Amino acid sequence: MMQLFKHKERLILFFTATLLFLFYSYKIGSLMPFYGDIAWFYISAKDFLQGSGFPLVGITSSHIWLHQGPLWTYLLSFSLWLGNYDPLAGGYLSIIIGIVTVYFVYLFGKIVFSVRVGVISATLYATSPLITLNARTPYHTTLIPLVTLLYFLSLYMWMNGSKKYFCYIPLLLTVLYNFELATVTLVIPFMLIIFYGLFKKKNFIKSIERVDVIKAITLGMLPMVPVIIYDFGHGFKQTIIFTGWIFFTFFKGFYNLFIGNSAHIQDSSVLEFIYNSFRTLIFYRSGVIALSIVVITLLLTIKELFVYQKLRTFQAHLLILLWFLLCVGVFILNGVASDAYLLQIFPAVFIIIALGLNFIYSNFTKLAVSLIALIVLFNVKSTLNHNFFMGINENITLESRENVTRNIISNSLSQRFILKGDGDGSQFRSFTMPYEYLLWYRGHPVNSSAKQTFLIKEDRGEIYLSKE
């Protein structure tokens, strides 16, 4: 009987994964984003595959003296190699990552709370418009929700007696660093748990031996090897200086919040970004309803924190609240409208919502089922019917840029040419990179010594091509 149940569970998982693949890959050619920063990684991966050098760091961050890590370049390189450099290869890699993330949302909810919490959180997560966009976007931030999930699951398992998970924690933190520098703040829960364990003399701390610490440090250093090699020739900006800068930024944020100028927190663009993000993440039909769902379920989760007396359940609720509140707090302190900070919080949001709906389900079953069905149906419909959740110029998709590429090839009359950008965003080197990669892929690479010039301008979601 148990064997039959396992087979049924695998069949359900396979069927669900297939449905998700079809959903996420729906019109992927016309809906996949392919803006400049994405193309930067494509060109870096292409150059790596063609022997132009081993990339030690990734794209520059918003602070141009800092770079993201190179791990996404390596993953994308493998995908492009398998797909013979087809631009969609990166999109399918991202979709697979998205599907795996949905499974781990379910697994996290199941292990830490219950099967019902796992099913509810994974269902809502999988059908979210913003999650769907992330699953279609081949970018270095795509893996943040998955690795963050694994990180907090490792913390939970370690605290509850599985010592082997301790060694994975530094590894997951440095992997997160590689995908997005802003995730370095997630070291805080790890440090808090260590201090708590030392103060209370908990078994999960006392069981750690010297060999475990050495293993953990060794695993944590592995993803950092390319970055450290790079830093030896660049003044240790990615490691030592970055660490000092993080502490400075952290204390500066607290100073501005409580003593100095906190006007950046009330910045309308930041507030609008939060509103739109939660709206697109949870329930696009209404931002008010979306935020209400978060607030109500968050309060229910806090309520349950004080109701449960069993240590394991208390720790589970405390950990998920720490995850959510830490990421929100860092976002407020930073005061910058950036997806990088929100991606860390996506799984936690849906697990908290699932905990709240699970509480409602226990008392008002039909109401909870109706709410879940309503959210899922409206979100799926919105996702299938719209491409509304991109920035003004970021909604210029792969298909649009491929059309421009064909026009360039046709108008070049088989003569060599160069590209120039015009208008907003053209000051960045990455502006023309999507076209450069697509032209190279179609056998008509840009030639820096050519006299023929094509001028590209992107304005309000439209592309304008002219010849100088």
ZAMARGU-4260 file (C-alpha; in steps of 0.2 Angstrom, whole numbers, plus 5000, padded with zeros to 4 digits):
<rodrens>
0) 5000/5000/5000 | 5014/5012/5004 | 5023/5008/4988 | 5007/5012/4979 | 5006/5029/4987
5) 5024/5033/4983 | 5020/5029/4964 | 5004/5040/4965 | 5014/5054/4973 | 5027/5053/4959
10) 5014/5052/4945 | 5006/5068/4953 | 5023/5077/4954 | 5027/5072/4936 | 5010/5078/4929
15) 5011/5094/4939 | 5029/5097/4932 | 5022/5094/4914 | 5008/5106/4917 | 5020/5119/4924
20) 5032/5117/4910 | 5018/5120/4897 | 5012/5135/4907 | 5029/5143/4909 | 5034/5140/4891
25) 5018/5147/4884 | 5023/5159/4870 | 5041/5159/4877 | 5048/5166/4861 | 5037/5181/4862
30) 5036/5183/4881 | 5054/5180/4886 | 5063/5196/4891 | 5079/5199/4882 | 5086/5216/4888
35) 5104/5222/4889 | 5109/5214/4906 | 5102/5197/4901 | 5112/5198/4884 | 5128/5203/4894
40) 5128/5186/4901 | 5124/5178/4884 | 5139/5186/4877 | 5150/5182/4892 | 5144/5163/4891
45) 5147/5163/4872 | 5164/5170/4874 | 5168/5157/4887 | 5162/5143/4876 | 5173/5149/4862
50) 5189/5150/4872 | 5190/5169/4875 | 5194/5167/4893 | 5187/5160/4909 | 5175/5173/4917
55) 5180/5176/4935 | 5165/5188/4939 | 5149/5193/4932 | 5140/5209/4927 | 5143/5225/4937
60) 5130/5229/4950 | 5121/5245/4953 | 5138/5251/4961 | 5149/5249/4946 | 5165/5245/4956
65) 5156/5229/4962 | 5152/5214/4951 | 5140/5200/4953 | 5148/5182/4954 | 5151/5171/4938
70) 5140/5156/4943 | 5126/5161/4931 | 5138/5163/4917 | 5143/5145/4920 | 5126/5138/4921
75) 5120/5148/4905 | 5136/5142/4896 | 5130/5124/4898 | 5113/5128/4893 | 5119/5137/4877
80) 5130/5123/4873 | 5116/5110/4874 | 5105/5122/4864 | 5118/5126/4850 | 5118/5144/4856
85) 5099/5147/4853 | 5093/5161/4864 | 5078/5151/4870 | 5090/5139/4878 | 5092/5151/4892
90) 5074/5153/4894 | 5071/5134/4895 | 5085/5133/4908 | 5076/5147/4918 | 5059/5137/4916
95) 5067/5121/4923 | 5074/5131/4938 | 5056/5139/4941 | 5048/5121/4941 | 5061/5115/4953
100) 5058/5130/4964 | 5040/5126/4965 | 5044/5108/4971 | 5055/5114/4985 | 5041/5127/4990
105) 5030/5112/4992 | 5044/5102/5001 | 5048/5116/5013 | 5030/5118/5018 | 5028/5099/5020
110) 5044/5096/5030 | 5043/5112/5041 | 5024/5113/5043 | 5012/5100/5035 | 5007/5093/5018
115) 4992/5105/5017 | 5004/5120/5019 | 5016/5113/5006 | 5002/5111/4993 | 4994/5128/4996
120) 5010/5137/4996 | 5016/5128/4980 | 5000/5130/4971 | 4999/5149/4974 | 5018/5151/4971
125) 5017/5142/4954 | 5003/5152/4947 | 5009/5169/4952 | 5011/5181/4937 | 5027/5188/4945
130) 5034/5171/4948 | 5030/5166/4930 | 5039/5181/4924 | 5054/5176/4934 | 5053/5158/4927
135) 5054/5165/4910 | 5068/5177/4913 | 5086/5169/4910 | 5095/5181/4922 | 5107/5179/4937
140) 5093/5183/4949 | 5082/5168/4943 | 5090/5156/4956 | 5088/5167/4971 | 5071/5160/4977
145) 5077/5142/4975 | 5094/5144/4984 | 5086/5155/4998 | 5073/5141/5001 | 5087/5128/5002
150) 5096/5139/5014 | 5082/5142/5026 | 5077/5123/5025 | 5095/5119/5030 | 5094/5131/5045
155) 5079/5122/5050 | 5085/5105/5048 | 5101/5109/5057 | 5092/5117/5072 | 5082/5101/5073
160) 5096/5089/5075 | 5102/5085/5057 | 5120/5090/5059 | 5125/5087/5041 | 5115/5102/5035
165) 5126/5114/5045 | 5140/5111/5032 | 5128/5116/5018 | 5124/5133/5025 | 5140/5143/5021
170) 5140/5135/5004 | 5122/5141/5000 | 5127/5158/5007 | 5141/5160/4995 | 5131/5153/4980
175) 5118/5167/4984 | 5132/5180/4985 | 5137/5174/4967 | 5119/5177/4961 | 5116/5193/4969
180) 5127/5203/4981 | 5112/5210/4991 | 5108/5193/4998 | 5123/5194/5009 | 5111/5201/5022
185) 5104/5183/5024 | 5120/5179/5034 | 5110/5187/5049 | 5099/5173/5053 | 5113/5161/5053
190) 5123/5172/5065 | 5107/5175/5076 | 5105/5156/5077 | 5123/5153/5082 | 5122/5166/5096
195) 5105/5159/5102 | 5113/5141/5102 | 5128/5147/5111 | 5119/5157/5124 | 5106/5143/5127
200) 5119/5129/5126 | 5108/5120/5113 | 5113/5103/5106 | 5113/5108/5088 | 5128/5119/5093
205) 5136/5107/5105 | 5136/5093/5092 | 5147/5103/5080 | 5165/5097/5080 | 5180/5105/5072
210) 5179/5094/5057 | 5162/5100/5054 | 5168/5119/5054 | 5182/5115/5042 | 5171/5106/5030
215) 5158/5120/5031 | 5172/5133/5028 | 5179/5123/5013 | 5162/5121/5005 | 5158/5139/5007
220) 5175/5144/4999 | 5172/5134/4983 | 5160/5146/4974 | 5171/5160/4979 | 5187/5154/4971
225) 5185/5163/4954 | 5180/5179/4964 | 5195/5178/4975 | 5207/5175/4960 | 5199/5191/4952
230) 5201/5201/4968 | 5220/5198/4969 | 5222/5209/4954 | 5208/5221/4958 | 5212/5228/4976
235) 5200/5215/4985 | 5185/5225/4981 | 5174/5210/4980 | 5178/5203/4997 | 5187/5214/5010
240) 5181/5231/5004 | 5164/5225/5000 | 5163/5218/5018 | 5167/5235/5025 | 5155/5243/5014
245) 5141/5232/5019 | 5144/5236/5037 | 5144/5255/5033 | 5128/5254/5023 | 5120/5244/5036
250) 5123/5257/5050 | 5120/5271/5038 | 5103/5264/5035 | 5099/5263/5054 | 5105/5281/5056
255) 5094/5288/5043 | 5079/5278/5049 | 5080/5283/5067 | 5091/5299/5068 | 5095/5306/5051
260) 5085/5308/5035 | 5073/5294/5031 | 5065/5303/5017 | 5070/5289/5005 | 5058/5277/5013
265) 5044/5288/5009 | 5049/5290/4991 | 5034/5287/4980 | 5043/5277/4968 | 5049/5264/4981
270) 5031/5263/4988 | 5024/5261/4971 | 5036/5248/4967 | 5031/5238/4983 | 5013/5240/4979
275) 5015/5234/4961 | 5026/5220/4966 | 5015/5212/4979 | 5000/5215/4967 | 5008/5206/4953
280) 5015/5193/4965 | 4999/5188/4974 | 4983/5195/4966 | 4984/5206/4951 | 4966/5211/4950
285) 4968/5221/4966 | 4984/5228/4975 | 4973/5232/4990 | 4967/5214/4991 | 4985/5207/4988
290) 4992/5217/5003 | 4977/5213/5014 | 4980/5195/5011 | 4998/5197/5016 | 4994/5207/5032
295) 4980/5196/5037 | 4990/5180/5035 | 5005/5187/5043 | 4995/5192/5058 | 4988/5174/5059
300) 5006/5167/5058 | 5011/5179/5072 | 4996/5173/5082 | 5001/5155/5080 | 5018/5158/5085
305) 5012/5162/5103 | 4999/5148/5103 | 5010/5133/5099 | 5020/5127/5114 | 5030/5113/5105
310) 5047/5119/5102 | 5048/5112/5084 | 5032/5121/5079 | 5037/5137/5088 | 5054/5137/5079
315) 5046/5134/5062 | 5035/5149/5064 | 5049/5160/5071 | 5060/5155/5057 | 5048/5160/5043
320) 5044/5176/5052 | 5062/5180/5053 | 5064/5177/5035 | 5050/5188/5030 | 5053/5202/5042
325) 5072/5203/5039 | 5070/5204/5020 | 5057/5218/5022 | 5067/5227/5035 | 5083/5227/5023
330) 5072/5233/5009 | 5065/5248/5019 | 5083/5252/5026 | 5090/5252/5008 | 5075/5262/5001
335) 5079/5256/4983 | 5066/5249/4971 | 5075/5233/4966 | 5069/5216/4962 | 5085/5209/4969
340) 5079/5212/4987 | 5061/5205/4984 | 5066/5189/4976 | 5073/5183/4992 | 5056/5185/5000
345) 5045/5177/4987 | 5044/5159/4995 | 5042/5166/5012 | 5027/5176/5007 | 5018/5161/5000
350) 5022/5150/5015 | 5015/5164/5026 | 4999/5165/5015 | 4998/5146/5016 | 4999/5146/5035
355) 4985/5159/5036 | 4974/5149/5023 | 4978/5133/5033 | 4971/5141/5049 | 4956/5147/5039
360) 4954/5130/5031 | 4953/5122/5049 | 4938/5132/5053 | 4930/5137/5037 | 4935/5124/5024
365) 4924/5130/5010 | 4930/5148/5012 | 4948/5143/5011 | 4946/5132/4996 | 4936/5146/4987
370) 4949/5159/4991 | 4963/5148/4984 | 4953/5144/4968 | 4949/5162/4965 | 4967/5168/4967
375) 4974/5154/4956 | 4960/5156/4942 | 4962/5175/4941 | 4981/5174/4941 | 4982/5161/4928
380) 4970/5171/4917 | 4980/5187/4919 | 4996/5178/4915 | 4990/5170/4899 | 4981/5186/4893
385) 4994/5199/4897 | 5012/5204/4896 | 5009/5218/4908 | 5022/5215/4922 | 5037/5221/4913
390) 5046/5238/4913 | 5043/5251/4899 | 5058/5245/4889 | 5060/5228/4897 | 5044/5223/4889
395) 5053/5223/4872 | 5054/5204/4871 | 5066/5192/4862 | 5054/5191/4847 | 5054/5210/4845
400) 5072/5211/4845 | 5074/5196/4833 | 5063/5206/4820 | 5074/5221/4822 | 5089/5209/4819
405) 5082/5203/4803 | 5079/5220/4797 | 5097/5225/4800 | 5103/5210/4791 | 5092/5213/4776
410) 5096/5232/4775 | 5115/5229/4777 | 5116/5221/4760 | 5129/5208/4766 | 5141/5222/4770
415) 5149/5224/4787 | 5141/5236/4800 | 5142/5242/4818 | 5128/5247/4830 | 5125/5262/4840
420) 5112/5266/4853 | 5101/5281/4855 | 5090/5288/4868 | 5086/5282/4886 | 5098/5268/4892
425) 5109/5270/4877 | 5123/5277/4888 | 5126/5259/4895 | 5137/5247/4885 | 5124/5233/4887
430) 5111/5243/4877 | 5115/5235/4860 | 5121/5218/4867 | 5104/5209/4864 | 5106/5214/4845
435) 5124/5210/4845 | 5121/5192/4851 | 5106/5189/4840 | 5116/5195/4825 | 5131/5184/4829
440) 5119/5169/4831 | 5112/5172/4814 | 5130/5173/4806 | 5131/5192/4804 | 5142/5199/4819
445) 5145/5217/4822 | 5162/5223/4815 | 5170/5237/4824 | 5180/5243/4809 | 5165/5244/4798
450) 5159/5261/4791 | 5140/5256/4789 | 5131/5261/4805 | 5114/5256/4811 | 5106/5267/4825
455) 5094/5259/4837 | 5082/5268/4849 | 5070/5260/4862 | 5056/5271/4868 | 5040/5266/4877
460) 5041/5248/4872 | 5045/5252/4854 | 5061/5249/4844 | 5066/5262/4831 | 5079/5257/4818
465) 5088/5270/4806 | 5104/5270/4796 | 5117/5284/4798
</rodrens>
